[in-house]
Amino acid sequence: MRIASVQGQCKDGTFAHVSDDLGTCIVDPARSLQQAIDSGIFAVPGDRTPFDATACLAPLPRAFQFLDGSAYVNHVELVRQARGATLPDSFWTDPLMYQGLSIFAPSTAPILGQAAWGMDFEAEIAVITDDVPMGVSEDAASAHILFVMLLNDVSLRNLIPAELAKGFGFVQSKPISSCSAVAISPDALPGWDGRKLHGQVCVDLNGTPFGRADAGIDMTFDFARLIAHAAKTRDLAAGTVIGSGTVSNKGENGPGRPVADGGAGYSCIAEQRMVETILHGAPRTPFLAAGDHVEIWMQDETGQDIFGRISQTVETI
């Protein structure tokens, strides 16, 4: 099942079933996706109409909760290496996770900010859960995944150090994120193995290939592990979004290689800057500026877009 939230009179949009080729949809004007999740009824009667992914809201414009993990420990290891710090052993066994803003922007919304803030994108995989009981096991957790989607977790890198220095987590440095227009149930998702998604996450920056990382091969903590971690001390409400953190692949010879050199590239600018620091002593790639354009997508084996494209342009405020 492929679903979306098309624009309507309600802030949460109206729930729609989308065809496999993303060409048509059936809209349920009486319900939002959250209402469908709460009822457990996803059938949508009616006639098919043309589907325009660029006119959709995020699948859950207002989620109950957004918990973002850092499931690709290679990414965290590069952060530490670039600073000359050692990665604690616990990072390989205990996931990092923070609670982010649970309002999500459409796939075509502008990225808003100031150049001095260090604007960056982060290409991620995210899941939407049903009701998850406190203390759920990893083996049981994957059954609570209703839908999978793409996420651009926008980060303001130059604001992060001061916030983390307070010892109280992200707020200003993690503004609104954007989601792919389409989310897909695990049974209909190519590359889904029950706990994580395999396949190339494509990122273009200003029309040039920036990242082609595989979402599955270097994922240290899969979604079952992330859900179990999040639910250790609490129930998770139906409509909770859990992100993977920046998709990251290990390089063949030390740090990762850019796409232009035959590597997987990067899913955020910060990671490329880390590698540049490790190799050359200082970063060379700038963060985002006004007019920059970011595209994030995945394709199936036929070249068909799976989720629709996150396609955003930077606007300074």
Backbone bond lengths (Angstrom), bond angles and torsions (degrees), N, CA, C in turn:
res aa  C-N    CA-C-N  psi(-1)  N-CA   C-N-CA  omega(-1)  CA-C   N-CA-C  phi
1 M - - - 1.444 - - 1.527 109.89 -
2 R 1.321 115.78 129.36 1.462 122.97 174.80 1.518 107.99 -110.81
3 I 1.325 115.60 129.03 1.464 119.01 -174.67 1.519 110.08 -129.60
4 A 1.330 115.03 161.40 1.456 121.81 177.24 1.512 108.38 -154.26
5 S 1.323 115.86 168.95 1.462 122.27 173.78 1.518 107.89 -119.02
6 V 1.317 115.75 107.23 1.458 120.23 -179.68 1.522 109.08 -86.64
7 Q 1.310 115.95 156.39 1.452 119.75 -176.70 1.522 110.26 -67.06
8 G 1.330 114.17 140.93 1.462 121.09 178.74 1.507 109.81 -152.78
9 Q 1.322 116.75 -160.22 1.462 120.74 -177.67 1.525 112.00 -74.81
10 C 1.324 117.17 -24.77 1.456 122.08 -178.07 1.529 110.38 -90.05
11 K 1.331 117.51 148.35 1.457 121.38 177.78 1.527 112.12 -61.26
12 D 1.327 117.05 -25.60 1.462 121.08 -178.79 1.526 112.68 -88.49
13 G 1.320 117.68 0.52 1.453 120.90 179.44 1.516 112.21 72.59
14 T 1.317 115.96 -173.67 1.455 121.99 178.44 1.521 109.32 -120.36
15 F 1.312 113.82 141.22 1.454 123.15 -173.89 1.532 110.27 -70.96
16 A 1.338 116.69 138.59 1.459 120.78 -179.90 1.517 110.36 -142.06
17 H 1.339 115.41 141.24 1.463 122.67 167.85 1.518 108.05 -87.75
18 V 1.322 117.35 133.46 1.461 121.84 -176.65 1.525 108.96 -113.90
19 S 1.326 116.42 141.77 1.461 121.11 179.32 1.523 110.87 -69.34
20 D 1.327 116.44 160.39 1.466 121.00 -177.38 1.518 112.85 -59.27
21 D 1.335 116.43 -32.34 1.468 119.46 -179.18 1.529 112.32 -89.75
22 L 1.330 116.83 5.86 1.468 123.90 179.36 1.527 112.30 61.61
23 G 1.334 116.21 23.95 1.462 120.23 -177.01 1.507 114.79 -94.66
24 T 1.344 116.97 -30.22 1.459 121.02 -177.93 1.524 109.69 -136.75
25 C 1.324 115.05 168.37 1.461 119.51 177.62 1.525 109.78 -152.30
26 I 1.320 115.54 163.67 1.453 123.18 170.48 1.516 106.92 -118.38
27 V 1.330 116.72 121.45 1.456 121.99 -174.13 1.515 110.51 -99.63
28 D 1.316 115.77 136.88 1.466 122.09 172.70 1.531 107.33 -104.26
29 P 1.332 118.32 95.71 1.466 120.30 -172.72 1.520 114.20 -67.87
30 A 1.333 117.18 -11.81 1.463 120.35 -175.15 1.518 113.23 -93.17
31 R 1.360 118.24 -8.28 1.463 118.98 -173.51 1.522 111.69 -138.57
32 S 1.315 114.92 151.28 1.460 122.10 168.89 1.522 108.25 -94.70
33 L 1.332 116.74 169.01 1.459 119.77 175.97 1.521 110.63 -61.07
34 Q 1.338 117.90 -39.95 1.463 119.54 179.78 1.525 110.67 -60.57
35 Q 1.318 117.85 -39.01 1.464 120.69 177.77 1.522 111.07 -65.84
36 A 1.328 116.47 -37.31 1.466 119.54 176.94 1.525 110.29 -66.16
37 I 1.329 117.10 -40.29 1.461 121.11 178.02 1.527 110.58 -63.56
38 D 1.328 116.59 -43.58 1.463 120.41 -178.61 1.524 111.69 -63.87
39 S 1.322 116.37 -37.11 1.469 120.01 -178.76 1.522 112.67 -83.11
40 G 1.335 116.42 -22.63 1.458 120.23 -175.29 1.521 113.02 74.98
41 I 1.322 116.88 10.75 1.469 122.10 -179.06 1.525 108.02 -110.97
42 F 1.322 115.87 116.79 1.463 120.14 -175.64 1.532 113.02 -114.12
43 A 1.326 117.18 1.99 1.461 119.84 177.73 1.524 109.78 -67.76
44 V 1.334 116.04 137.75 1.462 121.67 179.46 1.527 108.64 -129.61
45 P 1.339 118.39 105.66 1.465 120.02 176.52 1.521 110.59 -78.71
46 G 1.332 115.74 156.75 1.456 118.82 176.12 1.507 112.80 133.79
47 D 1.320 115.05 -175.57 1.459 121.56 -176.96 1.528 110.54 -98.30
48 R 1.306 115.53 153.06 1.465 121.31 178.72 1.528 110.57 -78.60
49 T 1.321 113.52 141.16 1.455 121.37 175.81 1.530 107.83 -130.06
50 P 1.330 118.63 161.96 1.469 120.09 178.72 1.531 111.00 -59.20
51 F 1.323 115.46 142.41 1.469 121.10 179.81 1.525 109.32 -109.68
52 D 1.316 115.96 131.22 1.467 122.02 178.30 1.523 107.94 -122.51
53 A 1.314 116.75 103.26 1.460 121.02 -177.36 1.524 111.93 -61.78
54 T 1.335 116.34 -30.23 1.459 119.22 -176.72 1.529 112.45 -73.01
55 A 1.334 117.02 -12.58 1.462 121.02 -179.24 1.522 112.46 -102.09
56 C 1.334 116.95 6.85 1.461 121.49 -176.67 1.525 111.57 -89.02
57 L 1.319 114.42 158.63 1.452 121.71 165.08 1.521 108.74 -81.95
58 A 1.321 117.67 177.50 1.460 119.68 167.11 1.522 108.15 -64.02
59 P 1.337 118.95 152.74 1.473 119.17 179.23 1.524 113.30 -52.59
60 L 1.334 117.21 -43.98 1.469 122.40 172.90 1.525 108.48 -120.26
61 P 1.324 117.87 89.72 1.466 119.02 -178.35 1.525 112.91 -60.25
62 R 1.357 115.83 -31.33 1.461 120.36 178.19 1.522 107.70 -132.67
63 A 1.316 115.41 92.60 1.463 120.61 -179.21 1.529 110.02 -82.51
64 F 1.325 116.34 160.06 1.458 119.68 177.28 1.526 111.40 -69.06
65 Q 1.333 116.37 -33.11 1.453 119.65 -176.79 1.521 108.62 -161.05
66 F 1.334 115.79 145.70 1.462 121.64 172.96 1.516 108.29 -125.60
67 L 1.323 115.19 116.24 1.460 122.31 177.45 1.515 107.51 -117.21
68 D 1.320 116.15 119.92 1.457 120.26 -176.58 1.524 109.64 -110.05
69 G 1.316 115.79 123.81 1.448 120.97 179.85 1.515 111.57 -93.02
70 S 1.315 115.03 -178.48 1.462 121.74 170.70 1.521 105.65 -130.54
71 A 1.336 114.40 75.09 1.460 121.33 -169.68 1.519 113.52 -78.00
72 Y 1.325 116.94 -16.98 1.468 121.65 -179.26 1.531 107.76 -102.06
73 V 1.317 116.26 90.76 1.460 120.63 -172.22 1.528 111.24 -66.22
74 N 1.344 117.19 -21.08 1.466 119.40 173.80 1.526 111.02 -55.42
75 H 1.336 116.58 -38.64 1.460 121.23 179.01 1.529 110.44 -63.22
76 V 1.328 116.44 -45.16 1.462 121.04 -179.60 1.531 110.26 -66.60
77 E 1.322 115.77 -38.03 1.466 119.95 -179.96 1.524 110.84 -63.43
78 L 1.334 117.25 -38.86 1.462 120.12 177.93 1.524 111.24 -65.73
79 V 1.349 116.27 -38.05 1.468 120.02 176.94 1.525 109.74 -57.52
80 R 1.337 115.89 -47.98 1.464 120.78 -179.02 1.530 111.18 -66.31
81 Q 1.323 116.32 -41.96 1.458 119.58 -177.81 1.523 111.36 -63.56
82 A 1.329 115.98 -40.43 1.463 119.86 179.67 1.526 112.01 -64.06
83 R 1.338 116.63 -26.77 1.470 121.56 178.51 1.511 112.29 -91.63
84 G 1.345 116.56 -2.74 1.448 120.13 -177.30 1.509 112.93 75.11
85 A 1.344 116.67 22.50 1.464 121.67 -178.47 1.523 109.99 -106.91
86 T 1.319 116.05 154.82 1.459 122.69 179.16 1.525 109.89 -90.19
87 L 1.314 116.59 140.89 1.463 121.35 177.48 1.528 109.07 -81.10
88 P 1.327 118.33 122.49 1.464 119.56 177.37 1.528 111.69 -60.99
89 D 1.319 117.23 143.58 1.466 121.63 -179.68 1.521 111.82 -58.44
90 S 1.344 117.06 -31.14 1.468 120.55 -177.21 1.521 112.79 -64.46
91 F 1.344 116.85 -21.75 1.463 119.64 -179.44 1.524 111.59 -65.10
92 W 1.337 117.96 -21.28 1.463 121.78 179.32 1.529 112.32 -86.46
93 T 1.335 116.96 -8.93 1.458 119.88 -177.03 1.523 113.86 -123.45
94 D 1.328 117.12 -18.31 1.460 121.41 -176.32 1.520 108.77 -127.98
95 P 1.349 118.75 112.56 1.469 120.37 -173.46 1.521 113.06 -63.92
96 L 1.321 115.59 145.39 1.457 122.03 167.15 1.530 107.79 -82.37
97 M 1.338 117.21 141.27 1.465 120.50 179.95 1.522 108.71 -157.47
98 Y 1.328 116.45 140.99 1.455 120.54 174.37 1.524 108.96 -133.22
99 Q 1.322 115.82 162.11 1.457 121.17 177.95 1.513 109.35 -97.82
100 G 1.325 116.41 120.40 1.450 121.60 -175.73 1.514 112.96 -107.18
101 L 1.317 115.01 -174.45 1.464 122.36 179.10 1.521 109.29 -69.56
102 S 1.328 117.63 125.34 1.466 120.81 -174.09 1.528 113.20 -95.42
103 I 1.318 116.87 18.24 1.467 122.41 170.16 1.522 106.77 -102.59
104 F 1.331 116.87 131.33 1.459 120.66 -174.93 1.526 111.01 -120.16
105 A 1.330 115.15 140.51 1.456 122.29 -178.85 1.529 110.42 -90.78
106 P 1.320 117.47 158.19 1.468 120.76 175.62 1.526 112.20 -63.82
107 S 1.311 115.16 166.83 1.472 121.23 -175.79 1.521 113.13 -67.37
108 T 1.330 117.18 -18.79 1.462 120.78 -178.09 1.524 112.95 -110.60
109 A 1.325 117.97 9.58 1.468 120.84 -179.06 1.521 110.20 -66.67
110 P 1.321 118.80 145.82 1.466 120.06 176.86 1.527 111.08 -67.26
111 I 1.317 116.00 151.70 1.462 122.10 169.62 1.520 106.75 -88.19
112 L 1.325 117.03 117.86 1.458 121.89 -174.14 1.522 110.63 -105.36
113 G 1.315 116.20 138.87 1.459 119.29 177.33 1.512 111.57 170.34
114 Q 1.311 115.04 -166.09 1.454 123.01 177.27 1.519 109.17 -123.65
115 A 1.316 116.42 143.72 1.459 120.43 -177.44 1.528 111.50 -57.01
116 A 1.319 117.20 -35.11 1.464 121.11 -178.73 1.523 112.40 -65.45
117 W 1.336 116.96 -17.79 1.466 120.45 -179.11 1.532 112.30 -79.76
118 G 1.323 118.16 -12.11 1.458 120.00 -178.03 1.518 112.56 72.90
119 M 1.323 117.38 58.38 1.465 121.88 -175.69 1.524 111.27 -68.09
120 D 1.327 115.55 134.82 1.461 121.46 -177.30 1.523 109.25 -145.22
121 F 1.315 115.99 155.45 1.463 122.56 172.17 1.521 108.82 -103.32
122 E 1.323 116.57 160.33 1.457 122.48 171.95 1.515 107.76 -141.54
123 A 1.332 117.00 112.57 1.460 121.48 178.36 1.527 109.01 -80.96
124 E 1.331 116.08 121.86 1.455 121.80 -176.18 1.533 110.75 -135.05
125 I 1.323 114.02 162.68 1.461 122.21 165.12 1.518 107.10 -99.41
126 A 1.330 118.21 143.77 1.459 121.31 177.18 1.520 109.57 -137.72
127 V 1.333 115.87 153.62 1.461 121.09 176.79 1.518 109.47 -123.14
128 I 1.327 115.31 153.34 1.463 123.75 172.89 1.522 106.99 -110.27
129 T 1.328 117.03 129.53 1.456 120.32 -176.94 1.528 112.07 -104.69
130 D 1.340 114.30 162.97 1.454 119.98 164.23 1.526 107.80 -89.77
131 D 1.327 118.21 -163.43 1.464 120.48 178.11 1.524 109.75 -65.23
132 V 1.323 116.11 123.75 1.468 121.77 -179.28 1.525 108.24 -112.29
133 P 1.341 118.32 123.62 1.465 119.16 -179.16 1.519 112.16 -76.42
134 M 1.310 115.65 148.40 1.452 121.14 175.82 1.526 109.98 -57.65
135 G 1.344 115.43 136.66 1.448 120.07 177.58 1.513 114.95 80.42
136 V 1.330 117.21 13.47 1.468 119.80 -179.66 1.539 110.09 -57.91
137 S 1.315 116.63 142.63 1.459 120.71 177.69 1.519 110.50 -79.95
138 E 1.331 116.04 160.33 1.459 119.16 175.40 1.518 111.13 -59.81
139 D 1.326 117.21 -40.36 1.465 120.63 -178.18 1.518 111.62 -61.96
140 A 1.333 116.83 -33.06 1.463 120.40 -179.16 1.514 113.01 -90.27
141 A 1.327 117.08 -19.11 1.465 120.49 -170.69 1.519 113.10 -65.17
142 S 1.334 117.09 -37.85 1.464 118.75 -174.70 1.527 112.31 -63.77
143 A 1.328 117.79 -24.81 1.464 121.04 179.12 1.523 111.75 -69.02
144 H 1.328 117.39 -13.47 1.462 121.34 -179.61 1.522 112.56 -91.94
145 I 1.330 118.15 3.50 1.466 121.30 177.25 1.522 108.98 -84.75
146 L 1.319 116.15 116.65 1.465 120.84 179.43 1.523 112.04 -89.36
147 F 1.338 116.03 -44.83 1.458 120.57 -174.78 1.529 110.12 -144.26
148 V 1.329 114.30 156.11 1.460 122.91 178.13 1.527 107.86 -124.48
149 M 1.315 117.35 142.63 1.467 120.98 -179.40 1.522 109.62 -150.77
150 L 1.325 116.59 175.31 1.457 122.72 173.20 1.522 109.78 -96.24
151 L 1.324 115.33 154.09 1.450 121.09 -177.48 1.518 109.63 -141.75
152 N 1.323 116.67 135.93 1.461 121.84 168.90 1.518 107.58 -106.64
153 D 1.329 115.85 101.48 1.455 122.21 179.94 1.529 108.13 -85.65
154 V 1.318 116.35 90.91 1.462 121.08 -177.43 1.527 109.35 -65.28
155 S 1.322 116.01 133.15 1.460 121.47 -179.42 1.518 110.17 -127.39
156 L 1.318 115.97 141.29 1.464 122.66 177.26 1.522 106.52 -106.19
157 R 1.333 115.81 90.14 1.459 122.48 -165.81 1.529 113.65 -62.12
158 N 1.317 116.69 -35.53 1.462 118.35 -176.23 1.529 112.92 -75.98
159 L 1.341 116.76 -11.92 1.465 120.43 176.57 1.525 111.87 -93.57
160 I 1.323 117.17 -13.64 1.468 120.46 -174.61 1.530 113.14 -66.91
161 P 1.345 120.28 -47.59 1.468 118.79 -174.93 1.523 113.86 -56.49
162 A 1.323 117.81 -43.02 1.462 120.30 -178.19 1.528 111.08 -66.88
163 E 1.340 116.46 -36.62 1.469 118.84 179.02 1.524 111.31 -69.62
164 L 1.321 116.98 -44.04 1.461 119.47 179.95 1.526 111.31 -66.12
165 A 1.326 116.57 -30.87 1.467 119.85 179.32 1.521 111.96 -63.81
166 K 1.329 117.00 -22.99 1.465 120.65 177.38 1.527 111.59 -75.79
167 G 1.348 116.63 -15.14 1.453 120.45 179.16 1.504 114.28 73.48
168 F 1.340 116.73 25.19 1.470 119.12 -175.72 1.525 113.36 -131.94
169 G 1.330 118.34 10.47 1.454 120.61 171.99 1.512 115.27 92.56
170 F 1.359 114.54 -176.56 1.463 122.59 -176.22 1.531 111.24 -83.99
171 V 1.319 116.39 140.66 1.468 122.15 166.79 1.521 108.59 -140.15
172 Q 1.324 117.37 -76.97 1.463 120.51 -177.08 1.529 112.11 -65.67
173 S 1.308 117.72 -30.22 1.465 120.97 -176.10 1.526 113.62 -78.40
174 K 1.334 117.43 -5.60 1.466 120.86 178.83 1.526 108.85 -125.83
175 P 1.346 117.60 84.25 1.466 121.21 -179.69 1.524 110.95 -77.51
176 I 1.301 116.83 -163.94 1.463 121.55 -176.39 1.530 110.83 -64.71
177 S 1.332 115.41 137.08 1.461 122.62 175.90 1.521 110.06 -97.53
178 S 1.314 115.99 160.47 1.466 121.77 177.26 1.523 110.15 -114.25
179 C 1.319 115.67 148.86 1.465 121.71 -179.38 1.524 110.09 -119.37
180 S 1.324 114.95 156.90 1.461 119.61 170.20 1.525 108.83 -61.32
181 A 1.325 116.35 150.68 1.461 119.91 -179.30 1.521 111.86 -64.87
182 V 1.323 116.44 -32.31 1.464 121.70 -174.24 1.520 110.23 -110.16
183 A 1.320 115.66 136.46 1.468 122.84 169.99 1.520 107.48 -117.72
184 I 1.332 116.70 150.69 1.466 121.22 -170.31 1.523 109.87 -129.39
185 S 1.305 116.73 137.60 1.463 120.80 175.35 1.520 109.32 -69.44
186 P 1.330 117.78 146.16 1.468 119.92 -175.22 1.521 114.59 -55.54
187 D 1.340 117.89 -34.41 1.472 120.42 -177.55 1.518 112.40 -68.63
188 A 1.334 117.93 -17.39 1.466 121.32 -178.38 1.523 112.52 -109.37
189 L 1.337 117.20 7.80 1.458 120.30 -170.83 1.522 111.70 -101.15
190 P 1.319 118.91 115.37 1.467 120.60 176.21 1.524 111.10 -60.43
191 G 1.332 116.88 133.58 1.449 120.93 176.84 1.516 115.37 89.47
192 W 1.323 118.10 -2.72 1.460 120.94 179.90 1.528 109.29 -82.80
193 D 1.345 116.87 127.52 1.470 119.77 -177.67 1.520 113.38 -106.25
194 G 1.330 116.70 10.46 1.447 121.59 -179.98 1.516 113.44 106.16
195 R 1.344 116.08 -22.55 1.468 119.89 -178.60 1.527 112.38 -135.79
196 K 1.329 117.95 -19.76 1.460 120.81 178.42 1.518 109.74 -155.81
197 L 1.331 114.87 166.93 1.458 121.78 -176.30 1.521 109.84 -105.41
198 H 1.329 115.51 128.98 1.458 121.63 174.85 1.525 108.53 -101.93
199 G 1.312 116.47 138.98 1.452 121.04 179.32 1.508 110.63 143.49
200 Q 1.310 115.40 161.89 1.456 122.25 -173.72 1.523 111.56 -82.22
201 V 1.312 115.54 123.83 1.464 121.49 172.52 1.526 107.46 -91.48
202 C 1.311 115.90 114.71 1.468 121.43 -174.82 1.528 110.02 -95.32
203 V 1.325 115.24 133.53 1.463 121.71 175.99 1.521 108.10 -130.75
204 D 1.320 116.54 125.55 1.460 122.28 171.85 1.520 108.83 -115.17
205 L 1.317 116.21 138.46 1.454 122.12 175.06 1.517 107.86 -118.78
206 N 1.316 116.26 116.14 1.472 122.69 -177.90 1.521 111.27 54.78
207 G 1.345 115.11 41.21 1.456 121.34 175.18 1.513 115.41 80.32
208 T 1.325 118.15 1.52 1.456 122.41 -178.94 1.527 109.83 -111.00
209 P 1.334 118.14 134.67 1.474 119.69 178.96 1.524 111.60 -56.83
210 F 1.322 115.80 127.17 1.463 122.10 -179.10 1.527 111.14 -115.40
211 G 1.337 116.30 -39.40 1.462 120.55 -179.09 1.514 111.55 -141.81
212 R 1.339 115.44 140.61 1.464 122.36 174.83 1.542 107.62 -141.94
213 A 1.324 115.88 50.25 1.466 121.19 -175.35 1.522 110.85 -82.47
214 D 1.327 116.39 143.51 1.457 121.72 175.86 1.525 109.15 -82.88
215 A 1.324 116.21 130.56 1.461 120.51 -174.65 1.521 113.20 -74.60
216 G 1.336 118.49 -16.40 1.446 120.13 -172.51 1.510 116.88 -102.53
217 I 1.337 117.91 -34.55 1.464 118.83 -163.63 1.533 113.99 -71.92
218 D 1.318 119.13 -29.46 1.464 120.76 -177.02 1.525 112.07 -119.57
219 M 1.336 116.92 26.52 1.464 120.91 178.40 1.523 108.57 -82.81
220 T 1.315 116.91 105.32 1.463 121.92 -176.25 1.524 111.48 -66.98
221 F 1.335 117.12 -43.55 1.462 122.25 -179.77 1.529 108.56 -117.17
222 D 1.329 117.01 113.46 1.462 119.69 179.92 1.528 109.77 -77.31
223 F 1.340 116.43 176.96 1.463 119.73 -173.71 1.526 112.74 -67.81
224 A 1.314 118.14 -30.67 1.457 119.36 174.91 1.522 110.47 -60.94
225 R 1.329 116.06 -42.05 1.464 120.71 178.82 1.525 110.76 -66.83
226 L 1.340 117.09 -41.64 1.457 120.24 -179.73 1.526 111.55 -64.61
227 I 1.331 116.64 -41.98 1.467 120.02 179.66 1.522 110.50 -65.00
228 A 1.329 117.33 -45.10 1.460 120.66 178.89 1.524 110.73 -61.38
229 H 1.327 116.75 -38.88 1.466 120.90 177.81 1.527 110.40 -63.20
230 A 1.329 116.84 -46.09 1.469 121.23 -177.58 1.527 111.76 -65.73
231 A 1.339 117.01 -32.59 1.464 121.56 -174.93 1.532 113.34 -94.62
232 K 1.305 117.35 10.65 1.467 119.60 -177.41 1.528 112.39 -58.01
233 T 1.333 117.14 -39.84 1.461 120.46 -174.39 1.522 113.42 -119.78
234 R 1.332 118.38 10.64 1.468 120.12 -176.10 1.516 110.18 -161.40
235 D 1.327 115.48 156.96 1.458 120.86 167.22 1.530 108.26 -74.66
236 L 1.318 115.88 150.60 1.464 121.40 172.04 1.519 107.90 -108.81
237 A 1.321 116.75 127.65 1.456 120.88 -178.69 1.511 111.28 -71.88
238 A 1.318 116.27 147.24 1.465 120.65 173.32 1.520 108.87 -57.78
239 G 1.326 115.79 129.87 1.454 120.20 -174.05 1.513 112.32 100.10
240 T 1.328 117.12 15.40 1.461 121.62 173.07 1.523 109.28 -81.50
241 V 1.327 116.91 137.56 1.464 122.85 177.47 1.526 108.21 -108.02
242 I 1.333 116.06 129.77 1.454 121.44 177.50 1.521 108.62 -122.60
243 G 1.338 115.53 123.35 1.455 121.44 -178.41 1.513 112.10 -98.45
244 S 1.319 115.12 156.99 1.470 121.74 -176.84 1.518 113.23 -86.21
245 G 1.329 117.69 -15.12 1.453 119.68 -164.92 1.523 110.18 79.67
246 T 1.309 116.32 172.97 1.460 122.13 -175.62 1.518 111.78 -57.41
247 V 1.332 116.54 124.35 1.468 120.98 175.83 1.523 108.17 -66.40
248 S 1.329 116.79 128.72 1.460 120.56 -173.55 1.520 110.12 -144.61
249 N 1.310 116.10 135.80 1.465 122.35 176.10 1.514 110.33 -114.61
250 K 1.323 115.55 148.19 1.458 121.07 175.84 1.519 109.67 -75.86
251 G 1.319 116.66 143.44 1.454 120.67 178.21 1.515 111.20 -76.55
252 E 1.321 117.06 157.82 1.465 121.21 178.94 1.521 111.53 -71.22
253 N 1.320 116.97 -31.96 1.466 121.06 -178.85 1.520 109.01 -132.15
254 G 1.333 116.04 83.43 1.451 119.57 -178.48 1.518 110.24 78.87
255 P 1.342 118.88 -140.53 1.464 121.34 -178.63 1.527 112.12 -60.63
256 G 1.328 115.80 162.30 1.458 121.67 -175.62 1.515 113.50 -61.59
257 R 1.338 114.60 160.42 1.465 120.63 179.92 1.516 109.99 -114.01
258 P 1.330 117.97 144.97 1.462 120.34 178.37 1.515 111.90 -67.16
259 V 1.319 116.10 160.29 1.462 121.75 -179.27 1.525 110.68 -58.56
260 A 1.327 116.64 -38.38 1.468 120.65 -178.43 1.524 112.38 -61.50
261 D 1.339 116.82 -23.05 1.462 121.35 179.04 1.520 112.43 -101.51
262 G 1.331 115.93 16.04 1.459 120.25 178.11 1.505 114.87 85.58
263 G 1.330 118.22 9.76 1.458 121.57 179.64 1.513 112.35 -94.05
264 A 1.325 114.81 -177.84 1.460 120.60 179.09 1.521 112.01 -78.72
265 G 1.330 115.98 -13.45 1.457 118.67 -178.16 1.511 111.31 71.09
266 Y 1.332 115.83 -151.42 1.450 120.95 -171.75 1.524 110.00 -139.28
267 S 1.337 115.12 155.36 1.459 120.94 179.08 1.518 112.08 -103.96
268 C 1.332 116.91 4.71 1.458 122.07 172.17 1.525 107.77 -156.69
269 I 1.322 115.81 156.80 1.467 120.31 179.89 1.520 110.64 -67.50
270 A 1.324 116.76 -36.36 1.461 120.00 -176.54 1.519 111.74 -57.50
271 E 1.337 116.71 -39.31 1.463 118.30 -178.78 1.526 110.96 -66.94
272 Q 1.322 117.84 -39.91 1.458 119.11 176.40 1.530 110.42 -62.61
273 R 1.319 117.36 -39.04 1.460 120.97 178.20 1.531 111.32 -65.36
274 M 1.325 116.79 -35.60 1.469 119.89 176.32 1.520 111.14 -62.43
275 V 1.339 115.27 -46.53 1.466 119.46 179.86 1.515 110.73 -63.56
276 E 1.332 117.15 -40.44 1.471 120.45 177.23 1.529 110.81 -61.38
277 T 1.327 116.26 -38.06 1.469 120.03 178.69 1.525 110.59 -66.18
278 I 1.344 116.07 -42.00 1.466 120.53 179.99 1.529 110.93 -64.49
279 L 1.339 115.92 -41.53 1.466 120.12 -175.07 1.522 113.51 -83.70
280 H 1.335 116.65 -35.19 1.468 119.98 -170.30 1.526 113.91 -121.55
281 G 1.313 117.16 -3.69 1.451 119.96 178.05 1.512 115.35 91.40
282 A 1.348 117.37 -11.05 1.461 120.62 -179.55 1.534 108.65 -161.28
283 P 1.349 117.79 151.49 1.468 120.06 177.53 1.518 111.34 -72.20
284 R 1.334 115.27 150.46 1.460 120.75 179.71 1.529 112.64 -119.45
285 T 1.322 117.48 -25.39 1.463 121.74 -175.72 1.525 110.11 -87.73
286 P 1.327 118.48 125.80 1.472 119.94 179.50 1.523 111.62 -75.96
287 F 1.321 115.50 158.95 1.454 120.23 171.64 1.528 108.83 -74.14
288 L 1.322 116.81 -178.11 1.453 121.46 -173.91 1.523 111.83 -68.50
289 A 1.332 114.17 149.10 1.461 121.67 177.15 1.522 108.99 -131.39
290 A 1.309 116.41 167.59 1.462 121.88 -179.35 1.526 110.19 -54.49
291 G 1.335 115.75 132.93 1.460 121.76 179.24 1.505 114.56 91.96
292 D 1.324 118.49 -15.19 1.472 120.33 177.27 1.529 109.93 -63.22
293 H 1.324 114.82 146.15 1.463 120.62 -176.95 1.525 109.98 -124.79
294 V 1.327 116.10 130.37 1.458 123.06 -177.78 1.528 109.11 -119.13
295 E 1.334 116.43 132.03 1.457 121.49 172.98 1.522 109.70 -124.70
296 I 1.338 116.38 135.56 1.464 123.43 179.24 1.514 107.88 -131.91
297 W 1.351 116.45 128.82 1.455 119.32 -179.09 1.528 110.86 -160.42
298 M 1.333 115.10 169.21 1.460 122.78 171.14 1.514 108.43 -133.04
299 Q 1.331 116.15 151.13 1.459 121.58 179.36 1.518 110.32 -125.15
300 D 1.344 115.88 154.03 1.458 119.61 172.06 1.527 109.39 -86.74
301 E 1.336 116.38 -173.98 1.465 119.51 -174.55 1.522 113.05 -67.48
302 T 1.333 117.20 -14.94 1.462 120.50 178.88 1.527 112.17 -93.11
303 G 1.329 117.15 -4.52 1.460 120.64 -176.75 1.512 113.80 91.54
304 Q 1.340 117.74 3.37 1.460 122.14 178.98 1.529 109.95 -77.89
305 D 1.346 116.65 132.89 1.457 120.12 173.75 1.526 109.39 -59.56
306 I 1.328 116.38 134.73 1.458 120.96 -177.58 1.523 111.23 -86.30
307 F 1.322 117.15 -48.18 1.463 122.25 -173.42 1.528 113.29 -108.05
308 G 1.329 118.12 -0.20 1.450 119.16 -164.32 1.519 108.67 79.65
309 R 1.298 118.20 168.92 1.468 121.58 -174.16 1.511 112.83 -103.29
310 I 1.322 115.45 135.09 1.450 120.12 163.46 1.527 105.97 -79.46
311 S 1.322 116.75 120.48 1.463 121.31 -173.42 1.524 108.16 -138.20
312 Q 1.336 116.39 102.30 1.458 121.07 -170.03 1.530 111.74 -129.18
313 T 1.313 114.46 143.22 1.464 121.41 176.37 1.529 108.87 -114.04
314 V 1.317 115.35 143.21 1.465 121.44 -176.97 1.532 109.51 -81.67
315 E 1.324 115.79 131.40 1.460 121.85 173.80 1.526 107.32 -126.73
316 T 1.323 117.15 129.16 1.460 120.22 179.08 1.539 110.41 -87.09
317 I 1.310 115.11 150.55 1.463 120.67 -176.85 1.530 109.77 -120.04
